[in-house]
């Protein structure tokens, strides 16, 4: 079923009224950086990235890397 803007807003309101808890905004992703091997990066603390969020380029490299 294809929803247009007014339809998904109405569906969300109906779901909330019916007690169905729907997120207001979709999640961007559940990925978390576990280990960071860029030991010279200023955002690396004991091989853990301390940034709240990171951006990666097309080749998967962190764009926030700095020494």
Buried (B, 14 or more C-beta within 10 A) or exposed (E): EEEEEEEEEEBBEEEEEEEEEEEEEEEEEEEEEEEBEBEEBEBBEEEEBEEEEBEEEEEEEBEBBEE
